[in-house]
């Protein structure tokens, strides 16, 4: 490294090292660690979600739950264990999940030569649920007799296990938390309406609450949920241009109804199979918000899901004044907590830990608290607060009259929320192309940089695809997949970017998490 | 059965059969089923918690969570899996749980002769958590270096598995939901203060929120949590006089700190082990409220945990008027939903299902909705509502002016809450004795009726116990245990009811769930 480069590096010192440009994958790990959202545990592939990450998940839950209730769903809880005989009923489903299931085979431990070993072998092994279609189907088959028992609209908040060979914190872990909605309907039309409705719920939630712009579309046959007839998804773009599936909604047809024998007497008096749907979103979203919003100084938490939206850091330079400063900060905290942002009280925290003010500030920068206030003796005298907005770190600190800040606090928070959304949207637009029409250009685009696409500018290619399954093999060496067939089709006819054949369907190609 | 008895039986027809007096255990199963709170699943020992039961659990969670936050705790999430090597670190802990653990030994399935079989054997088997002291201790050992990192005050909402040989729905199932608090402190005093504080939280919650009166006390050594130094508990009395442990709080001493190596540099500069606590309450509480409040017509849900506190049943006798009735009911619903009970909006539901009004009424009686309103054309004309309170079924229906009911709805709900508490307290007082001083009287009391203690009037015996472990064997044939050493000790000296030796300690003896 030249002397100059060294100096530049020093000048641009960041809280997170490496930076996104230096090593995106490592940067991600470091942000998760530095923000104290989660960490890998000693249990293979499993994580510990810490207070700052779990708090964001709880706020996501609260909002999703509100939207699920608003659309008529109720929460249930079903068993963690699925007997293998249930699982075997739907062939595609088994094929899709068999390779990554945790299996319980024993029901006690015994000590042998001083070591604990499994004992009490089960007659039928039990899978830990990777998803609950089959165990919920079993219940539905008992609950449904007539069309009067339909629709069934339920949701479950639960943990699931998919044995990941290459875990990545928050994004891909052996155990993760999620919600899974499961519904049963009389007709195709009703079930499809539900499937699309829930995709809309996810789409609005992602954009309005997580500040993550998404593209809504349908998965191609090869990317469907195992056992589904149609899979719809919302796809987001991470800062390295890769796609992340942020929620899916499946129309399952009568596949699971037949597998689980969910039949009902129709209005016409016939015995028919119900049409089912399922839809889910998971703690993967915590990974998505890190990869969407974090910068080289750490996380930037969207206000709507920040457990603490405003942090007050008392600046105590002199013991004689610390009582006065703390009292002022506490009264400011109470005043802000009495204000509302959206339909909820502002979540404000006074950081009273016994460490230096500067250390506190950097803690909250790395965690990504939307607004940090610093209050020292001089600010009290001047009746002001020193405001730092996490979305505008480069703008530095602003001094505002205390009363003015209190009045505009909710607006400031909403501005942070909007800035995060706008920046993510601008990034996606900058890294989306729709002028690639042939394989040579397509290959050149994705070959630019397979390792560090944060720098390359690669992202989403919107192009025509003829729909031939065989043609997808060309994508494998590039690590690219069809992310979805977006709902907003152009309706034009062109040529397939993979085969050169005539094609009308627009699809999104990208590398993905 | 004589003709007279038959007639009497008919006259006293109840919605639940058998009644409590006829067969208490069966009555319990039937109430859970008829109230639609939960049902056993096809998965051995596991249950499905349905909307009405899960809704009550969510309201319990909300209130407990509020109280946990108020006392400084934050939510985390830890892995479902515990490596056997973690578990083995605390000998008493292993001994206490080894016989009832689900063990994962494989991580995929493969098809062999057309049947799914476990494949991909794990190097180290994983236990499904029956409780998380060891896996959380592993994390704490990494987080704690100095006294500045203490206290750690965390809680987790999770599912746990204890392989029950004789499952009983809601009360004892292989998988159940719970919260487990885990804290680490510098000193014995702090940890003990926390342990007692959380017991108080449970006690207040049970009485104020679940309307379940409880006795607070300490478990004797033989009944402690495996690995604990002290276990404190709240004990409730069910309607058959049996005790049910409704929450526990453990001072774990330095046992788990040593097992998991959680050391810190003290204020004096020494390397010391932290003092830890843990405390938990589970979906078992759903069983407790059924056994405390239900009657021979079904569940009686305490208003504070009822997903729907007031049900509006439209009475539609004539198609021409049904539009008018539904509109009136909807406006009444909206008016009530705008009122508050406690600090929350009243939860009111208009039951618009396409079935007869009488069927709806009985559905909600069996579910135990606190207040049911019926509204038909004549009520609209008279500007009135027909009110039925679930706690006063025998009082029948009351007609009230609509405006008067709306004004007093919150009071009515609070009266239901108080009635349920008062009845449970009265039952406990009626079935508690403190005048048994020798073994003969003790044995006679509990021998009266071992099978149907709903009728016998048996309950809690408060008597002296000398503390000799050997003496407890006398209790085994009676199926009685020492429930706790209640905090409110009389301070008198007497004779041990088991040995006749001098004794000062008051304990509560009872049969228990």
Interface residues (C-beta under 8 A of the other chain):
Chain A: X41 X42 X43 X46 X47 X48 X49 X50 X51 X54 X55 X57 X58 X74 X75 X76 X77 X78 X79 X80 X81 X82 X83 X84 X86 X87 X88 X94 X98 X99 X100 X101 X102 X103 X104 X105 X106 X107 X108 X109 X110 X111 X115 X116 X117 X118 X120 X125 X126 X127 X128 X135 X138 X139 X148 X154 X158 X159 X161 X163 X174 X175 X177 X354 X355
Chain B: X41 X42 X43 X46 X47 X48 X49 X50 X51 X54 X55 X57 X58 X74 X75 X76 X77 X78 X79 X80 X81 X82 X83 X84 X86 X87 X88 X94 X98 X99 X100 X101 X102 X103 X104 X105 X106 X107 X108 X109 X110 X111 X115 X116 X117 X118 X120 X125 X126 X127 X128 X135 X138 X139 X148 X154 X158 X159 X161 X163 X174 X175 X177 X354 X355
